[in-house]
Amino acid sequence: MTVFTNVKATLASTKAIQSEFSRLAQMTADQRASAVFHECMIEIDDVIHDLRQRVEYMKAEELQYRNS
């Protein structure tokens, strides 16, 4: 696997983790736990943003990644 493929896979995994935090926040009856899951969901949004920027940078800098 190339670095680009690994970064894209990490982005997809991170999005799945964010969705799971959201689901857990909605499902739990414990308000404190729900708040923690919600906070994690929000914090991971920064990671997703950074990974998206990295993917776009790699596409711009490396010709072989432009059509990915």
RODREN-402906 format. One line per 3 residues: for each residue x, y, z of C-alpha. Coordinates in steps of 0.1 Angstrom, whole numbers, plus 5000, padded with zeros to 4 digits. Layout:
! RODREN-402906
X Y Z; ...
***
This chain:
! RODREN-402906
5000 5000 5000; 5011 5035 4993; 5013 5063 5018
4984 5079 5000; 4963 5048 5003; 4971 5045 5040
4961 5082 5046; 4928 5077 5028; 4921 5045 5047
4929 5063 5080; 4905 5091 5070; 4877 5066 5063
4884 5048 5096; 4884 5081 5115; 4850 5090 5100
4837 5056 5111; 4850 5063 5146; 4833 5097 5147
4800 5081 5136; 4803 5055 5164; 4809 5082 5190
4778 5099 5178; 4758 5067 5180; 4771 5060 5215
4762 5095 5226; 4727 5091 5214; 4722 5055 5228
4735 5059 5264; 4712 5069 5292; 4740 5082 5313
4742 5120 5307; 4779 5122 5317; 4789 5094 5293
4768 5109 5266; 4786 5142 5271; 4820 5125 5269
4811 5106 5237; 4798 5139 5222; 4830 5157 5231
4851 5130 5215; 4830 5132 5184; 4836 5169 5182
4874 5166 5189; 4878 5140 5162; 4864 5164 5137
4897 5183 5138; 4916 5151 5130; 4892 5145 5100
4898 5180 5088; 4936 5176 5090; 4935 5143 5072
4913 5158 5044; 4938 5186 5040; 4966 5161 5038
4948 5141 5011; 4942 5173 4991; 4979 5183 4995
4991 5149 4984; 4968 5151 4953; 4981 5185 4944
5018 5176 4949; 5019 5141 4935; 5008 5135 4899
5000 5098 4905; 4974 5106 4932; 4954 5133 4912
4928 5109 4899; 4923 5091 4933
***
